[in-house]
């Protein structure tokens, strides 16, 4: 338990006094089957999308609550995880005053959002084996440090961080620890949402973009204490998740069996891909992965990236990231795509 944590000391003063915008659909909740709605200035002619969406996405939250065993009051949904992350910045970080801690190489939007919100980004490089450098992180923290952002499993390295390192940060930092679990469905590690009750300073974000195959609908999920969710709801746009997104997300989350089958196939293909990459002569190292991608070190990343591009295969050159010199990131594709990738790699000189 984090004894020094006090949510009131973290919230921006301007946010504390805010009353969230109350939309027509906040004031009256119904499936609409027996009601005449003349309250929201909508076009009355039915076309399936003429009504505003549920601003609290109640049906989807109910389903997620059942599946994840997390109360609905501990869930917030956003227009992709990036909106959720931005809401966290705007609720808790005072522009031109506060700072956050990020752990490169990591997801680039933390740094971008810090810049957008005029928040200092203090970077602490991961160790040589891609783990958080906890002593250095704690040394960087001061009275204006509001958030530590942790991506686990990490992008672009692919590994899930050791639990003891994250626990040490949760227990010794009086600010918020945000764990981005975009790739958790591909990992054998347990999600941190299972210990939300133990750490009031813990926020976990997940997404439907990866394992659920719904990148195109933009649906991000935030799990946190009811107090934190209440604060984020104060500043959330009233209709941030549109009706089409809610509908498609509900269908996909309901089809849990198919999602798990696809995840199992991706994991099997990841194993096949790693075995095949071991036979590629210019690949010098294959990093262990808890995600749906594999990071590899090659002899000349720029050269190999261009060769693959010329062969109509698009991968990601991560060489501009700290600790990632001459690395390429391969997303696990379909069996057919992976076979083509391996065949092309083995032919390159």
C-alpha positions in Angstrom: 0.0 0.0 0.0 1.3 3.5 -0.9 0.9 5.4 2.4 2.0 8.8 1.1 -0.6 8.9 -1.8 -3.1 11.7 -1.6 -5.3 12.2 -4.6 -6.4 15.7 -3.6 -2.7 16.8 -3.7 -2.4 15.6 -7.3 -5.5 17.1 -9.0 -5.1 20.4 -10.6 -6.9 23.2 -8.7 -8.8 24.2 -11.8 -10.1 20.7 -12.2 -11.1 20.3 -8.5 -14.0 22.7 -8.8 -15.2 21.7 -12.2 -18.7 20.3 -12.8 -18.8 17.9 -15.7 -20.9 18.9 -18.7 -24.3 17.3 -18.3 -25.7 16.2 -21.7 -29.3 15.3 -22.5 -28.3 11.6 -22.4 -26.8 12.0 -19.0 -30.0 13.3 -17.6 -32.3 10.6 -19.0 -31.1 7.1 -19.5 -33.2 4.7 -21.6 -33.0 2.3 -24.5 -35.4 4.6 -26.3 -37.8 1.9 -27.2 -40.9 3.5 -25.7 -39.9 7.1 -25.5 -40.3 10.2 -27.7 -37.0 12.1 -27.4 -37.5 15.8 -27.8 -34.7 16.8 -25.4 -31.4 16.9 -27.4 -32.2 18.9 -30.5 -31.5 15.8 -32.7 -32.8 15.2 -36.2 -36.0 13.1 -35.5 -35.8 11.0 -38.6 -34.5 7.5 -37.7 -31.5 6.3 -39.6 -29.7 4.3 -36.9 -27.3 7.2 -36.0 -29.5 10.3 -35.6 -29.4 10.0 -31.8 -26.4 10.9 -29.6 -24.5 8.0 -28.3 -24.5 7.0 -24.6 -21.9 9.3 -23.1 -21.0 6.7 -20.4 -21.0 3.7 -22.8 -23.0 1.7 -20.2 -23.6 -1.5 -22.2 -19.9 -1.8 -23.1 -18.7 -1.0 -19.5 -21.1 -3.6 -18.1 -19.7 -6.3 -20.4 -16.1 -5.3 -19.6 -16.9 -5.3 -15.9 -18.2 -8.8 -16.1 -15.2 -10.1 -18.1 -12.5 -8.4 -16.2 -14.2 -8.6 -12.8 -13.7 -4.9 -12.3 -16.6 -2.6 -11.1 -18.0 -0.3 -13.7 -17.1 2.7 -11.5 -13.5 1.8 -12.0 -13.7 2.0 -15.9 -13.4 4.9 -18.3 -13.5 4.6 -22.0 -11.8 6.9 -24.5 -11.3 7.7 -28.2 -8.3 5.4 -28.3 -5.8 5.1 -25.4 -4.2 8.3 -26.5 -7.3 10.3 -25.4 -7.2 8.5 -22.1 -3.6 9.4 -21.6 -4.3 13.0 -22.5 -7.1 13.2 -20.0 -4.7 12.0 -17.3 -2.2 14.8 -18.2 -4.9 17.4 -18.2 -6.4 16.3 -14.9 -3.3 16.0 -12.9 -0.4 18.0 -14.5 -0.2 21.7 -14.1 1.3 23.2 -17.3 4.7 24.8 -17.1 5.1 23.5 -13.5 4.8 19.8 -13.2 6.8 17.0 -14.7 6.4 13.3 -15.7 8.9 10.4 -15.9 9.1 8.3 -19.0 11.4 5.3 -19.7 12.8 5.2 -23.2 12.8 3.3 -25.4 9.0 3.4 -25.1 5.8 4.5 -26.7 6.3 7.9 -28.2 3.0 9.5 -27.4 3.9 10.0 -23.7 6.5 12.5 -24.8 4.3 14.1 -27.4 1.4 14.6 -24.9 3.9 16.1 -22.4 4.9 18.6 -25.0 1.3 19.4 -26.0 0.3 20.0 -22.3 3.5 22.0 -21.5 4.7 19.4 -19.0 8.4 18.6 -18.5 9.3 15.1 -19.6 12.1 13.6 -17.5 13.6 10.6 -19.3 15.3 7.7 -17.5 16.6 5.1 -19.9 15.8 1.5 -19.4 18.8 -0.7 -18.3 20.8 -2.7 -20.9 18.3 -5.6 -20.4 15.3 -3.3 -21.0 14.1 -3.0 -17.4 13.2 0.1 -15.4 16.1 1.6 -13.6 14.3 2.1 -10.4 17.0 3.9 -8.4 17.5 6.4 -11.2 13.7 6.9 -11.5 13.3 7.6 -7.8 16.3 10.0 -8.0 14.6 12.0 -10.8 11.4 12.5 -8.9 10.7 15.7 -7.0 7.7 17.5 -5.5 6.4 18.4 -9.0 6.6 14.9 -10.4 3.1 13.7 -11.0 3.2 10.6 -13.2 5.5 7.7 -14.1 4.5 6.2 -17.4 5.3 2.5 -17.8 4.6 0.5 -21.0 4.5 -3.2 -20.1 4.8 -5.2 -22.3 7.0 -2.5 -23.7 6.9 -1.0 -27.2 9.3 -1.3 -29.0 11.3 -3.8 -27.0 8.5 -6.3 -26.5 9.3 -7.5 -23.0 7.1 -7.3 -19.9 8.9 -5.7 -17.0 9.7 -7.6 -13.8 6.9 -7.3 -11.3 9.2 -6.4 -8.5 10.5 -3.3 -10.3 7.0 -1.9 -10.9 5.9 -2.8 -7.3 8.9 -0.8 -6.0 7.8 2.3 -7.9 4.1 1.9 -6.8 5.2 1.7 -3.2 7.8 4.5 -3.2 6.2 7.1 -5.4 3.4 9.3 -4.1 2.3 10.3 -7.6 0.5 8.2 -10.2 1.9 5.2 -11.9 0.3 4.6 -15.3 0.9 1.1 -16.8 0.1 0.9 -20.5 -1.0 -2.6 -21.2 -1.7 -2.4 -24.9 -0.1 -5.8 -25.4 -1.1 -7.6 -22.3 -3.2 -10.1 -24.1 -0.1 -11.6 -25.7 1.8 -12.0 -22.4 1.8 -14.8 -19.8 2.0 -12.1 -17.2 -1.1 -11.2 -15.2 -2.6 -7.8 -15.8 -2.1 -5.1 -13.2 -5.9 -4.6 -13.0 -5.9 -7.5 -10.6 -4.2 -5.4 -7.9 -6.0 -2.1 -8.4 -7.4 -2.3 -4.9 -3.9 -2.6 -3.5 -2.5 0.6 -5.1 -4.6 3.8 -5.1 -2.0 5.5 -7.3 -2.2 2.8 -10.0 -3.8 3.5 -13.4 -3.9 0.8 -16.1 -4.7 1.5 -19.7 -5.7 -1.1 -22.3 -7.0 -1.1 -25.9 -9.1 -2.9 -28.4 -6.5 -2.1 -31.1 -4.2 -5.1 -30.7 -5.6 -8.4 -29.6 -9.2 -7.5 -30.4 -8.2 -6.3 -33.9 -10.2 -3.1 -33.6 -7.5 -0.5 -34.3 -9.9 1.3 -36.8 -12.6 2.1 -34.3 -10.3 3.8 -31.7 -11.4 2.5 -28.3 -9.1 2.8 -25.2 -9.9 1.6 -21.7 -8.8 3.0 -18.4 -9.0 1.1 -15.1 -8.4 3.0 -11.9 -9.9 3.8 -8.5 -13.4 5.2 -8.5 -11.9 8.5 -7.3 -9.5 8.8 -10.3 -12.3 7.8 -12.7 -14.6 10.5 -11.3 -11.9 13.1 -11.8 -11.3 12.0 -15.4 -15.0 12.0 -16.1 -15.1 15.7 -15.1 -13.0 16.7 -18.1 -14.0 14.0 -20.6 -15.9 15.3 -23.7 -19.5 14.3 -23.3 -19.7 12.1 -26.5 -16.0 11.0 -26.8 -16.9 7.4 -27.9 -19.2 7.5 -30.9 -22.1 5.2 -31.6 -20.4 3.1 -34.3 -17.4 2.5 -32.1 -19.6 1.4 -29.2 -21.6 -0.9 -31.4 -18.6 -2.6 -33.0 -16.7 -2.8 -29.7 -19.6 -4.5 -28.0 -19.9 -7.1 -30.8 -16.2 -7.8 -30.6 -15.9 -8.0 -26.8 -18.9 -10.3 -26.8 -17.1 -12.7 -29.2 -14.5 -13.5 -26.6 -13.9 -17.1 -28.0 -12.9 -15.8 -31.4 -10.6 -13.2 -29.9 -8.8 -15.8 -27.8 -8.5 -18.1 -30.9 -6.9 -15.3 -32.8 -4.5 -14.5 -29.9 -3.5 -18.1 -29.7 -2.8 -18.2 -33.4 -0.7 -15.0 -33.2 1.3 -16.5 -30.3 1.9 -19.7 -32.3 3.0 -17.6 -35.3 5.3 -15.6 -33.1 7.0 -18.8 -32.1 7.4 -19.9 -35.7 8.6 -16.5 -36.7 11.3 -16.4 -34.0 12.5 -19.9 -34.9 12.8 -18.9 -38.6 14.5 -15.5 -37.7 17.3 -17.5 -36.0 18.3 -18.8 -39.4 18.6 -15.4 -41.0 22.4 -14.7 -41.3 22.3 -10.9 -40.9 20.1 -11.0 -37.7 22.5 -10.6 -34.8 20.0 -10.8 -31.9 16.3 -11.6 -31.3 14.8 -10.0 -28.2 12.3 -12.0 -26.2 8.7 -10.8 -26.7 5.5 -10.7 -24.7 3.8 -8.8 -27.5 2.5 -9.4 -31.0 5.8 -8.2 -32.5 9.5 -9.2 -32.4 12.4 -6.8 -32.1 15.6 -7.9 -33.8 19.1 -6.5 -34.1 20.6 -6.6 -37.6 23.9 -5.7 -39.2 22.5 -2.6 -41.0 18.9 -1.6 -40.2 18.6 1.1 -42.8 19.8 -1.2 -45.6 17.6 -4.1 -44.5 14.6 -1.9 -44.1 14.9 -0.5 -47.6 15.5 -4.0 -49.0 12.3 -5.2 -47.4 10.4 -2.1 -48.6 11.6 -2.8 -52.2 10.1 -6.3 -51.7 6.8 -4.8 -50.7 7.2 -5.6 -47.0 6.8 -2.8 -44.5 8.4 -3.2 -41.1 9.5 -0.6 -38.5 13.1 0.6 -38.2 13.5 1.5 -34.5 17.2 2.5 -34.7 16.4 6.1 -33.8 15.3 4.9 -30.3 17.7 4.8 -27.4 19.3 1.3 -26.9 17.9 0.2 -30.2 20.7 0.8 -32.7 20.3 -1.3 -35.9 17.0 -2.8 -34.8 13.9 -3.7 -36.8 10.5 -4.5 -35.4 8.4 -7.2 -37.1 4.7 -7.4 -36.3 3.5 -11.0 -36.4 1.3 -11.3 -39.5 -0.9 -14.1 -40.8 0.8 -17.5 -41.5 1.0 -16.6 -45.2 2.5 -13.1 -44.5 5.1 -14.6 -42.2 6.1 -17.2 -44.7 6.6 -14.5 -47.3 8.6 -12.4 -44.9 10.9 -15.3 -44.0 11.4 -16.3 -47.6 12.4 -12.7 -48.5 14.7 -12.3 -45.5 16.6 -15.5 -46.4 17.2 -14.3 -49.9 18.6 -10.9 -49.0 22.4 -10.3 -49.4 
